[in-house]
């Protein structure tokens, strides 16, 4: 399967934070050819292990989260509308959005976030942001029909499948962070058949968008010697201003320096990139990066951790956009780093 096809298979699936099980099953299927064992735990985390065969070998963890931003139904009105709360969603982009309601009975119902026409608005209303608690989803049903089909606590997510734009650009929902899981798959493909001096632990983790709980549970269980949190970062767009910490779209992997990344680890990653002529960029992050690295590094006795990122446009929207050569460069850098590790030299 081509890399782009793997990406689309993952991002087209639904797996909102707290209910990642469908996408976890797909991730496990994609991971299985590259590792010696695969497990999906009760939390929804996927873990794959490729063993190097050296007794007592050190362990390197490559982590990307599988959950996506989304919504929970909080009320079904007598008129058939759904009230909801968001998880990681920017309310400014919601009016008029197409959603999919993921019912507890397994049905997927189309819906739209209701948007009042400008003809009915009062002067100045179109300049105000509508809060989520004032929005409703219209699924085209009466109150009686809606209450039969939908329950409070049902998940909802942005609808739509990924689409190809010109060149090697792909656009769609949930690129954050499933595209980075695809980067790991690419790294494993590049490492296929090559001898390694470390065991590689791959985790596709749950609930990152609501606190990073999945990565913390896996880090606690696996106790890796090194961990790399692979997540998306912001690519440059026309509205980005100075100091926004944005990076070139198509410019390669982004290596983070700062309190979420061990400085020696970051320096070694950049040395490998230069030696292998793999394009990379640098991000200076003096505080919480909002990635799984924050939780991983404080688990147990402390884990040596690094953040490596994939440039992404329009994060936390239904039209997240990436460049496939960035996916390839991130995967190539991860593979080169793991291959460069020598026995007992972490």
Secondary structure, DSSP 8 states (H G I E B T S, - for coil): --HHHHHHHHHTS--BTT--HHHHHHHHHHHGGGSSEEEE-TTS-EEEEE--S-TT--EEEEEEE--B-EEEEEEE-TTSEEEEEEES--GGGTTT-EEEEE-TTS-EEEEEE----GGGS-TTGGGS---GGG--EE-S--HHHHHHH--TT-EEEE----EE-STTEEEETTHHHHHHHHHHHHHHHHHTT---SSEEEEEEES-GGGT-HHHHHHHHHH--SEEEEEEEEEB--TT--TTS--B-TTS-EEEEEETTB-HHHHHHHHHHHHHHT--EEEEEE-S--SSTHHHHTTSTT--EEEEEEEEEBSTTSTTEEEEHHHHHHHHHHHHHHHHH--TT--
